[in-house]
């Protein structure tokens, strides 16, 4: 949900600003969740990576690169 808020309200955003917003709004939610502290199941890890993958696609400089890079 927080990624959607960033995407809707910040259409042209620099990489540095996005990283700051990501750390404040998205990552704080992910770190608070118990499954993030110690993800035991593959599905938990996949969900976390899906959020991070979507986040990298919001940065224009990184949108055309593969997630692993």
Secondary structure, 3 states (H helix, E strand, C coil): CHHHHHHHHCCCCCHHHHHHHHHHHHHHHHHHCHHHHCCCCHHHHHHHHHHHHHHHHCCCCCCCCCCCC
